[in-house]
Amino acid sequence: MSNFRDDEAVAFLTGGTQKTWYWAAGEPGHLGVGPNNSDATQNYFPVYYAAAPFEKAGSPDSSCLYDNELTFRKDGDNLYFRLDNGGSTFFHVSYQSVGGGSAGTDFCYPFTVPAEGTVGLSPSTSVVLQNNVAGQTRGTMLNFNNNAFMGYYIGQSSYEILSITENRMVVRAVMGNDPGLAWYHIFTTTPPVQDPVTDYTNLVWSDEFDVAGAPDATKWGYDLGGGGWGNNEVQSYTNNAANVAVSDGTLKINALKTGNNWTSARLKSQDKFEFTYGKVEARAKLPVGGGTWPAIWMLGANFPEVGWSNCGEIDIMEHRGNSPGVIHGSLHYPGNFGGNANTNTTNVANVSSEFHLYKVVWSPSSIRFYVDDVLFHSFANNNSVPFNSDFFLIMNVAMGGTFGGTVANDFQTATMEVDYIRVYQ
């Protein structure tokens, strides 16, 4: 250690000998970012972004963050640090090349972390200290040798201790390649254990599509017409048997080209079945063809009164025929909609030749997306977003538009088949 001493901080870090720290994953803001500037109203907390509890556990792309174990050890006057990352490190996208990847987003990559090394202490000179506000920072810097880092890779090896007790620590670090950003980490001495995921097992509504003919009118209505549907789509929706019918135990939604026109169908349970919280399962086989855009989704029942995106939208499954096998699960709400939706994808083989199970589990605390019972996206639900009131179901096949993309020149017809759709509460 340097001549600067903070014996109390070292005692907290090590317990006098050795102590292991973990991400405080259940605490809001355990990972966050804000400005590193002279604005004393914003430069000491993550004003730009603060992770929700267990937010990074929702996807294998980020869940490795919570595998981190940070061990501090004291030997005489020397302080040592070792990171056990479980084999993978969560990288900020701007450092993806260091992790040997190219995901284009923050991502978990296999990575060998530095061996145990020393930690030097020094006084902080940060903008937070210069605010001269009691309690905003402890004023102690942790300076790791060997390019070591505290779990999330941001190209930085010096961290300011904002606060520390025997079992909780908050640190701040300036982004390695952007001095205008400061990251915040919260650690605890208790390993992160997520509460059991809410499940719903009582079947309250379903359509098994066992009766041939038109879809059950007690369960489904239609959106009709064209006009692009807000996405520059090219199809016009009908309720014609050529576009939508039940046969051989499945619902078939057919997108058709006739001359220079495309038709399809969009079913909805609006005013027939609406619900708050539950599990939705749909077993489906998706259409083939460039420009097809099948979707199984939900819209807030207050859509007529408040409009989109204030009503909220939960996209259980979306697929682009121009990107076969890439399944999207998304949420649209104020501040996060359209191209800025809260979303993730997963790759699924044979989506058009085999049936797969698309599922969402929606509770007051989370919204989780699955394909074939494999979780690929999770969202921490709360009272600030419109996912706590009634929604209705929608199934459709759109063509083209901002998401579907270019329609193939040789496109003639394509079908989404749905074996069943079920709602449990």
Buried (B, 14 or more C-beta within 10 A) or exposed (E): BEEEEBEEBBBBBBBEEBBBBBBBBBBBBBBBBBBBEEEBEBBBBBBEEBBBBBBBBBBBBBBBBBBBBBBBBBEEEEBBBBBEBBEBBBBBEBBBEBBEBEEEEBBBBEBEBBEEBBBBBBEBEBBBBEBEEEEBBBBBBBBBEEEBBBBBBBBBBBBBBBEBEEEBBBBBBBBBEBEEBBBBBBBBBEEBEEEEEBEBEEEEBBBBBEEEEEBBEEBBBBBEEBEEBEBEBBBBBBBEBEBBBBEEEBBBBBBBBEEEEBBBBBBBBBEBBBBEBBBBBBBBBBBBBBBBBBBBBBBBBBBEEEEBBBBBBBBBBBBBBBEBBBBBBBBBBBEBBEEEBBBBBBEBEEBBEEBBBBBBBBBEBBBBBBBEEEBBBBBBBBEEBBBBBEBBBBBBBBBBBEBBBEBBEEBEBBBBBBBBBBBBB
